[in-house]
């Protein structure tokens, strides 16, 4: 297991720390047994991303990514 030292962690900007944490939550959810995402249970989404979940469910959003 690799560890990030406190000095290394503090050396990156706070915004980057938030991005790393959000990515950690995403990976944690991806490998968890439960893959359900409920609007009230936004396990791997930042608060900003959670606000967009209704937009992501729209058919127009699917069309963009095809």
N, C-alpha and C positions, 0 to 999 in steps of 0.2 A: 504494500500500500504506500502511495506517495502522499506526503504531507506538505502543505504550504506553510512556510514559516510566517510568524506574525509580521516580521519585517517585510517579507515579500508581499504579503496581503496589503499592508498599509502603504506600500510603494505604488500601488495602482490607484487611479482616481476612484472616488466613491461611486460614480456612475458605473464604472467597470466592475466594481465589487457587486453592485446590484445585478448586473448582467450575468456574472458568474453564478450568483446565487439562484437567479431565475433558471439558468441552464441546469444547475444541479437539481432543482425541483422537477424540471422537465424530465431529466434522465431517471430520477427516482420514480416518477409516475410511470414512465415507459416500461420499466422493469418490474413494476409492482404487479401483484396478481389482479388487482382491481383496475380496470381501464375505463371506468365510467367517469364522465365529466359532467357534472351538474353545475348549473349557473351559480348555485349557492356553495358548491364545493370545488372551487377553482384551485386545485392542488398545485399545478405547475405553472400557473399564470401569475404574472405580476398584477397589481391592482389596475394598471393601465390596460393590460391585455384582457383582464376579466371584463372590463367595460365594453370590449369589442366582441364578446362571444356571440351576441345576437346577430351582429353583422356577418360573422364567419359562417353562421348557419344558413345564410341566404343562398339561393340557387345561383344568383349572379356571382357570388364569390367563388363558387365551384367552377363556373365557366371561365373565370380569369386564370385559374391554375391548370386548365386542361391544355 
